[in-house]
Amino acid sequence: MVSITEEELKKIVSLAKSVPEEYREKCFELLLASALRSTSPPESAREASDGPEKALEPAARSQFTLPIDVKAFLSQYQLDDSLLAKHFHVEGDQVVPIYQLKSTKKAEAQIQHALMMALESAMTSGAFQVEVEALRQRCLDHRCYDKANFTHILKRNDRLFKKVVTDEPLTLSPDGKAELAELLETLKG
């Protein structure tokens, strides 16, 4: 039989007394039932003491679910999904990059941005791909854009992409995914 301590019971009684009289009995029943179901302090007691704003907050947020392709990628390269939280801020269905690349070479930074942008895209759409113009803009924003060699750098690293065509998104090849996994390991430090 599950039991609660006298101290826990006093907390429940005290909390139940803090609500309007017409709700006290029901509040006491719910708190006691919750306390009996778990060995930790009742969750509903914590929520009630925090007020209605705190109690509704977790339910109001939508849960982000990683696409199966991203889960498979993480599993294939034995990467923990907590690694994604270090590099991307996720809220609802939005993913925003927060990573900082360490490379000082423009060509290397361009490829690293392409890999990370492909992961960012995969987290929302399931496809490890990046639009060339979006990559160009990211490189401009991070001051690693080499106007004269931008396309040449992509073509020189074509093994990382299924194909490099000007008007089509760059989709990571198996080599590209392996390179992405190495990059994530490097950035995690």
Residue pairs with C-beta under 8 A, 6 or more apart in sequence:
2 36
2 37
2 39
3 36
4 12
4 32
4 35
4 36
8 35
8 41
8 42
9 32
9 35
11 41
11 45
12 28
12 31
12 32
12 35
12 42
12 45
13 28
15 27
15 31
15 45
15 48
15 49
16 24
16 25
16 27
16 28
16 31
17 24
19 27
19 48
27 48
30 44
31 42
31 44
31 45
31 48
34 42
34 43
34 44
34 45
35 41
35 42
35 45
47 54
47 55
48 55
61 91
61 92
62 92
62 93
64 90
64 91
64 92
64 93
66 74
66 81
66 84
66 123
67 122
67 123
67 124
67 125
67 126
68 126
69 122
69 126
69 127
69 128
70 119
70 122
70 123
70 126
71 81
73 79
73 122
73 128
73 177
73 180
73 181
74 80
74 81
74 83
74 84
76 177
76 181
77 177
77 178
77 181
79 181
79 184
79 185
83 184
83 188
84 90
84 119
84 123
86 99
86 187
86 188
87 97
87 98
87 99
87 116
87 119
87 184
87 187
88 95
88 96
88 97
88 98
88 99
88 120
88 123
89 95
89 96
89 98
90 96
90 123
93 124
94 124
95 120
95 123
95 124
97 116
97 117
97 120
99 116
99 187
100 187
101 109
101 112
101 113
101 116
101 142
101 144
101 187
102 186
102 187
103 109
103 112
103 144
106 139
106 144
106 145
106 146
106 149
107 146
107 149
107 153
107 156
109 139
109 142
109 144
110 135
110 139
110 144
110 145
110 146
110 150
110 153
110 154
111 153
111 157
111 160
111 179
112 183
113 135
113 138
113 139
113 142
113 144
114 130
114 135
114 154
114 160
114 170
115 160
115 172
115 176
115 179
115 180
115 183
116 180
116 183
117 130
117 134
117 135
117 138
118 128
118 129
118 130
118 170
118 171
118 172
118 176
118 180
119 128
119 180
119 184
121 127
121 128
121 129
121 130
122 128
122 129
127 171
128 171
128 172
128 176
128 177
128 180
129 169
129 170
129 171
129 172
130 169
130 170
131 169
131 170
132 154
132 166
132 167
132 168
132 169
132 170
135 170
136 145
136 150
139 145
139 146
139 150
146 153
151 166
154 161
154 164
154 170
155 164
158 164
159 173
159 175
159 176
160 172
160 173
160 175
160 176
160 179
161 170
161 171
161 172
161 173
161 176
162 171
162 172
162 173
163 171
164 170
172 180
